[in-house]
Structure formats: C-alpha cells, structure tokens
Amino acid sequence: MRPGAKQPDKKPGKIHLPFAGIAKYLAIGLEIPSTIIGALVVGYVVDLQFGTSPWFTVAASVLGFVGAVYRLTQYLKYFGGNDNES
C-alpha cells in the first residue's frame, strides 16, 4: 500500500464514533443520581396528594437508593469482568 493511502476499516459497516466510550460512562453517571432524584420527586408528589408528609418521600428515597445501588452492582459486574481466573 502507498504511504498516503487510506487504510480500510477493520470491521466493515461499523461506524467509529469518537465519544462512544465516554457516552457509556456518562449514561451510567446520569442514571444513578436520576434514579434517586426521580424517586424523591415521586414520593414528594404522592405526599402532597395524600397529605402524608414525609412518609412517602422517605420510603421512595430509600427505595430509589436501593435501586441505584442494585443497578450500580450490575454495572460493576458487567464492566469488572472475572478477575479471579487461575
């Protein structure tokens, strides 16, 4: 091949996006706090509707936190791989 010739793609049909790797981690970074904030908002709205302040807000925030931690452990298992192979 000539020195100035364009190299063919290693995987034809695959589009190379420069920020694809960053976008994956950005999505994770936004999903975790969004889960907790979304649960807080839902709990607050339910408390306003039924006049039970602060009980649904507290319960929803705890559930949101548990859901965020559960989702984080799923991400850690997925991205962590299996490091204890012998």
N, C-alpha and C positions, 0 to 999 in steps of 0.2 A: 504494500500500500504506500502511496505517496505520503510524504511528511505532512502536508497540509490537508489531506483528505479527511472527510468526516467519518468517524467510527460508527458502525451500525449499532443499534440498540441490542443489548444482550437478551432482552425479553421483548419480542415484537408485540405491539398492541398495548403495552403498558406505558402509561403517561407518567413521566417523572415530575413530581411536584416538589419544589424546594422546601416547603414548610409542612409537608405531610407528617413528618415525625414529631414536630412541635405541636401540631394540631391535636394529635392523640393525647398528649400530656396536658394540653390546655383544656381539652374536654373533661379530662379527669379532675383537673383542678377546679373547674367550674361546677362539676356535678356534685362533689362532696358538700361544699357550703350551700349550694342551691337546695339540696335535699333538706338540710336543717332549716334554712330560712323559709322554704315552702311549707314545711310542717308548722313552723311558728305562725305563719300568716293564716293557715287553715285553722289552727287552734284558736287564734285570736278572733277570727270571724265567727266561729262556732260559739265562742264565749259571748260575743256581742249579741248574737242571735238569741241565745237561750238565757243570758244573764247569769252565767255560772262562773264568772271570772274568779280566779285564774286557772281553774281546773283543767279545762280542755287545752289551754295554752301549754301548761306544764306537761300534760300527758302527750300531746302532739310533739312537743320539743324533745321529750325523751324518746319517743318512737322515731322521730327524724334522726336523732343522734345514733340510735341503734342501727337504723337503716343505712346511714352513712358509713358507720364502722364496718358493717357487714359488706357493703359494696367495696370499701377500701381493701378488706381482706381478700375479696375476689380478685381485685386488680393486682394485689401483691402476689397472689398465687399465679396469676396469668403471666405477669411480667417477670417474676422471680425465677421461674424455671425450677428444675430439680438440681440443686447444688450438691446433694449428698450421694452422688454416684461413686461407686468404688472401682 
